[in-house]
Amino acid sequence: GTSELTRLREALVTVGPSVVGAAVTSGGAALFLMQGTVIFFSTFGSFVLVTTAASLFAAVVAFPTLAFAARALPPCSMAGAAAKVRVTEGAAEEEVGVEMMRLE
């Protein structure tokens, strides 16, 4: 199989240019909004610019870093897992297998 670093690099190379392009487009539109004389438009332009920059940072830097750092954690798949539940009724005690919903 391929390593986590290779898959992360491939994902960033594949999707990264589209994400950056969308951010540049939104940021450019925000810059034009900020030049207006109506306070609402200039404020909205500032808001769009800040949220676009934060989203770009999260998508290209923060999330890939966290995803790569989490590679050492064990997988947490609930598919097909069975939980043992103790059912107590008076003095009788029995183990009941409870099948969890399969997540796909």
Helices and strands as residue ranges (DSSP letters): H 4-34, H 39-57, I 58-62, H 63-69, G 70-72, E 82-89, E 92-99
